[in-house]
Amino acid sequence: MTKALITGANKSIGFETARQLLLQGYYVYIGSRSIERGNLAIEKLKNEGLTNAESIHLDRKRYRFGG
């Protein structure tokens, strides 16, 4: 099974991207800064019968990007 990590997938275009990938058979990691919002997105997807997904907390304070 192909897997995908979608950042910002708890709302808007990220959520819809995750939804479309799930419909195509992907396993999707829902990345969000708020684990609560990520879990809500998972519940919405489960209510649609899309169960191959899990929420991942992306804490940008823990990582330093760039130079």
Chimera marker file (.cmm) of the C-alpha trace (Angstrom):
<marker_set name="trace">
<marker id="1" x="0.000" y="0.000" z="0.000" r="1" g="1" b="0" radius="0.5"/>
<marker id="2" x="1.341" y="3.422" z="-0.924" r="1" g="1" b="0" radius="0.5"/>
<marker id="3" x="1.578" y="5.897" z="1.936" r="1" g="1" b="0" radius="0.5"/>
<marker id="4" x="1.416" y="9.686" z="1.965" r="1" g="1" b="0" radius="0.5"/>
<marker id="5" x="1.999" y="12.384" z="4.570" r="1" g="1" b="0" radius="0.5"/>
<marker id="6" x="-0.117" y="15.473" z="4.008" r="1" g="1" b="0" radius="0.5"/>
<marker id="7" x="0.779" y="18.515" z="6.084" r="1" g="1" b="0" radius="0.5"/>
<marker id="8" x="-2.076" y="20.813" z="7.026" r="1" g="1" b="0" radius="0.5"/>
<marker id="9" x="-4.487" y="18.005" z="6.198" r="1" g="1" b="0" radius="0.5"/>
<marker id="10" x="-6.883" y="18.826" z="9.003" r="1" g="1" b="0" radius="0.5"/>
<marker id="11" x="-8.628" y="21.503" z="6.912" r="1" g="1" b="0" radius="0.5"/>
<marker id="12" x="-9.220" y="22.982" z="3.487" r="1" g="1" b="0" radius="0.5"/>
<marker id="13" x="-7.172" y="21.818" z="0.499" r="1" g="1" b="0" radius="0.5"/>
<marker id="14" x="-4.972" y="19.544" z="2.619" r="1" g="1" b="0" radius="0.5"/>
<marker id="15" x="-8.037" y="17.713" z="3.933" r="1" g="1" b="0" radius="0.5"/>
<marker id="16" x="-9.458" y="17.283" z="0.462" r="1" g="1" b="0" radius="0.5"/>
<marker id="17" x="-6.094" y="16.063" z="-0.851" r="1" g="1" b="0" radius="0.5"/>
<marker id="18" x="-5.996" y="13.466" z="1.930" r="1" g="1" b="0" radius="0.5"/>
<marker id="19" x="-9.575" y="12.478" z="1.153" r="1" g="1" b="0" radius="0.5"/>
<marker id="20" x="-8.858" y="12.010" z="-2.553" r="1" g="1" b="0" radius="0.5"/>
<marker id="21" x="-5.749" y="9.931" z="-1.860" r="1" g="1" b="0" radius="0.5"/>
<marker id="22" x="-7.721" y="7.730" z="0.528" r="1" g="1" b="0" radius="0.5"/>
<marker id="23" x="-10.317" y="7.194" z="-2.184" r="1" g="1" b="0" radius="0.5"/>
<marker id="24" x="-7.483" y="6.032" z="-4.465" r="1" g="1" b="0" radius="0.5"/>
<marker id="25" x="-6.299" y="3.463" z="-1.927" r="1" g="1" b="0" radius="0.5"/>
<marker id="26" x="-3.450" y="5.298" z="-0.200" r="1" g="1" b="0" radius="0.5"/>
<marker id="27" x="-2.688" y="5.088" z="3.509" r="1" g="1" b="0" radius="0.5"/>
<marker id="28" x="-2.613" y="8.729" z="4.623" r="1" g="1" b="0" radius="0.5"/>
<marker id="29" x="-0.916" y="10.398" z="7.559" r="1" g="1" b="0" radius="0.5"/>
<marker id="30" x="-2.828" y="13.551" z="8.488" r="1" g="1" b="0" radius="0.5"/>
<marker id="31" x="-0.174" y="16.020" z="9.598" r="1" g="1" b="0" radius="0.5"/>
<marker id="32" x="-1.254" y="18.976" z="11.706" r="1" g="1" b="0" radius="0.5"/>
<marker id="33" x="0.128" y="21.331" z="14.347" r="1" g="1" b="0" radius="0.5"/>
<marker id="34" x="-2.866" y="20.615" z="16.565" r="1" g="1" b="0" radius="0.5"/>
<marker id="35" x="-3.329" y="16.939" z="17.403" r="1" g="1" b="0" radius="0.5"/>
<marker id="36" x="-6.932" y="17.688" z="18.369" r="1" g="1" b="0" radius="0.5"/>
<marker id="37" x="-7.727" y="19.103" z="14.923" r="1" g="1" b="0" radius="0.5"/>
<marker id="38" x="-5.918" y="16.205" z="13.297" r="1" g="1" b="0" radius="0.5"/>
<marker id="39" x="-8.023" y="13.738" z="15.263" r="1" g="1" b="0" radius="0.5"/>
<marker id="40" x="-11.200" y="15.590" z="14.265" r="1" g="1" b="0" radius="0.5"/>
<marker id="41" x="-10.172" y="15.278" z="10.620" r="1" g="1" b="0" radius="0.5"/>
<marker id="42" x="-9.662" y="11.532" z="11.122" r="1" g="1" b="0" radius="0.5"/>
<marker id="43" x="-13.159" y="11.246" z="12.607" r="1" g="1" b="0" radius="0.5"/>
<marker id="44" x="-14.668" y="13.098" z="9.633" r="1" g="1" b="0" radius="0.5"/>
<marker id="45" x="-12.912" y="10.732" z="7.244" r="1" g="1" b="0" radius="0.5"/>
<marker id="46" x="-14.013" y="7.680" z="9.223" r="1" g="1" b="0" radius="0.5"/>
<marker id="47" x="-17.608" y="8.917" z="9.037" r="1" g="1" b="0" radius="0.5"/>
<marker id="48" x="-17.202" y="8.749" z="5.251" r="1" g="1" b="0" radius="0.5"/>
<marker id="49" x="-15.895" y="5.196" z="5.477" r="1" g="1" b="0" radius="0.5"/>
<marker id="50" x="-12.264" y="6.219" z="4.873" r="1" g="1" b="0" radius="0.5"/>
<marker id="51" x="-10.314" y="4.415" z="7.582" r="1" g="1" b="0" radius="0.5"/>
<marker id="52" x="-6.748" y="4.040" z="6.248" r="1" g="1" b="0" radius="0.5"/>
<marker id="53" x="-5.481" y="7.189" z="7.940" r="1" g="1" b="0" radius="0.5"/>
<marker id="54" x="-3.922" y="8.354" z="11.167" r="1" g="1" b="0" radius="0.5"/>
<marker id="55" x="-3.147" y="11.707" z="12.717" r="1" g="1" b="0" radius="0.5"/>
<marker id="56" x="0.451" y="12.879" z="13.143" r="1" g="1" b="0" radius="0.5"/>
<marker id="57" x="1.329" y="15.848" z="15.367" r="1" g="1" b="0" radius="0.5"/>
<marker id="58" x="3.753" y="18.169" z="13.570" r="1" g="1" b="0" radius="0.5"/>
<marker id="59" x="5.358" y="20.366" z="16.214" r="1" g="1" b="0" radius="0.5"/>
<marker id="60" x="7.342" y="22.958" z="14.316" r="1" g="1" b="0" radius="0.5"/>
<marker id="61" x="8.811" y="24.337" z="17.561" r="1" g="1" b="0" radius="0.5"/>
<marker id="62" x="10.865" y="21.163" z="17.918" r="1" g="1" b="0" radius="0.5"/>
<marker id="63" x="12.577" y="21.499" z="14.554" r="1" g="1" b="0" radius="0.5"/>
<marker id="64" x="14.754" y="24.158" z="13.000" r="1" g="1" b="0" radius="0.5"/>
<marker id="65" x="14.605" y="24.565" z="9.248" r="1" g="1" b="0" radius="0.5"/>
<marker id="66" x="16.979" y="26.516" z="7.059" r="1" g="1" b="0" radius="0.5"/>
<marker id="67" x="20.414" y="27.959" z="7.697" r="1" g="1" b="0" radius="0.5"/>
<link id1="1" id2="2" r="1" g="1" b="0" radius="0.2"/>
<link id1="2" id2="3" r="1" g="1" b="0" radius="0.2"/>
<link id1="3" id2="4" r="1" g="1" b="0" radius="0.2"/>
<link id1="4" id2="5" r="1" g="1" b="0" radius="0.2"/>
<link id1="5" id2="6" r="1" g="1" b="0" radius="0.2"/>
<link id1="6" id2="7" r="1" g="1" b="0" radius="0.2"/>
<link id1="7" id2="8" r="1" g="1" b="0" radius="0.2"/>
<link id1="8" id2="9" r="1" g="1" b="0" radius="0.2"/>
<link id1="9" id2="10" r="1" g="1" b="0" radius="0.2"/>
<link id1="10" id2="11" r="1" g="1" b="0" radius="0.2"/>
<link id1="11" id2="12" r="1" g="1" b="0" radius="0.2"/>
<link id1="12" id2="13" r="1" g="1" b="0" radius="0.2"/>
<link id1="13" id2="14" r="1" g="1" b="0" radius="0.2"/>
<link id1="14" id2="15" r="1" g="1" b="0" radius="0.2"/>
<link id1="15" id2="16" r="1" g="1" b="0" radius="0.2"/>
<link id1="16" id2="17" r="1" g="1" b="0" radius="0.2"/>
<link id1="17" id2="18" r="1" g="1" b="0" radius="0.2"/>
<link id1="18" id2="19" r="1" g="1" b="0" radius="0.2"/>
<link id1="19" id2="20" r="1" g="1" b="0" radius="0.2"/>
<link id1="20" id2="21" r="1" g="1" b="0" radius="0.2"/>
<link id1="21" id2="22" r="1" g="1" b="0" radius="0.2"/>
<link id1="22" id2="23" r="1" g="1" b="0" radius="0.2"/>
<link id1="23" id2="24" r="1" g="1" b="0" radius="0.2"/>
<link id1="24" id2="25" r="1" g="1" b="0" radius="0.2"/>
<link id1="25" id2="26" r="1" g="1" b="0" radius="0.2"/>
<link id1="26" id2="27" r="1" g="1" b="0" radius="0.2"/>
<link id1="27" id2="28" r="1" g="1" b="0" radius="0.2"/>
<link id1="28" id2="29" r="1" g="1" b="0" radius="0.2"/>
<link id1="29" id2="30" r="1" g="1" b="0" radius="0.2"/>
<link id1="30" id2="31" r="1" g="1" b="0" radius="0.2"/>
<link id1="31" id2="32" r="1" g="1" b="0" radius="0.2"/>
<link id1="32" id2="33" r="1" g="1" b="0" radius="0.2"/>
<link id1="33" id2="34" r="1" g="1" b="0" radius="0.2"/>
<link id1="34" id2="35" r="1" g="1" b="0" radius="0.2"/>
<link id1="35" id2="36" r="1" g="1" b="0" radius="0.2"/>
<link id1="36" id2="37" r="1" g="1" b="0" radius="0.2"/>
<link id1="37" id2="38" r="1" g="1" b="0" radius="0.2"/>
<link id1="38" id2="39" r="1" g="1" b="0" radius="0.2"/>
<link id1="39" id2="40" r="1" g="1" b="0" radius="0.2"/>
<link id1="40" id2="41" r="1" g="1" b="0" radius="0.2"/>
<link id1="41" id2="42" r="1" g="1" b="0" radius="0.2"/>
<link id1="42" id2="43" r="1" g="1" b="0" radius="0.2"/>
<link id1="43" id2="44" r="1" g="1" b="0" radius="0.2"/>
<link id1="44" id2="45" r="1" g="1" b="0" radius="0.2"/>
<link id1="45" id2="46" r="1" g="1" b="0" radius="0.2"/>
<link id1="46" id2="47" r="1" g="1" b="0" radius="0.2"/>
<link id1="47" id2="48" r="1" g="1" b="0" radius="0.2"/>
<link id1="48" id2="49" r="1" g="1" b="0" radius="0.2"/>
<link id1="49" id2="50" r="1" g="1" b="0" radius="0.2"/>
<link id1="50" id2="51" r="1" g="1" b="0" radius="0.2"/>
<link id1="51" id2="52" r="1" g="1" b="0" radius="0.2"/>
<link id1="52" id2="53" r="1" g="1" b="0" radius="0.2"/>
<link id1="53" id2="54" r="1" g="1" b="0" radius="0.2"/>
<link id1="54" id2="55" r="1" g="1" b="0" radius="0.2"/>
<link id1="55" id2="56" r="1" g="1" b="0" radius="0.2"/>
<link id1="56" id2="57" r="1" g="1" b="0" radius="0.2"/>
<link id1="57" id2="58" r="1" g="1" b="0" radius="0.2"/>
<link id1="58" id2="59" r="1" g="1" b="0" radius="0.2"/>
<link id1="59" id2="60" r="1" g="1" b="0" radius="0.2"/>
<link id1="60" id2="61" r="1" g="1" b="0" radius="0.2"/>
<link id1="61" id2="62" r="1" g="1" b="0" radius="0.2"/>
<link id1="62" id2="63" r="1" g="1" b="0" radius="0.2"/>
<link id1="63" id2="64" r="1" g="1" b="0" radius="0.2"/>
<link id1="64" id2="65" r="1" g="1" b="0" radius="0.2"/>
<link id1="65" id2="66" r="1" g="1" b="0" radius="0.2"/>
<link id1="66" id2="67" r="1" g="1" b="0" radius="0.2"/>
</marker_set>
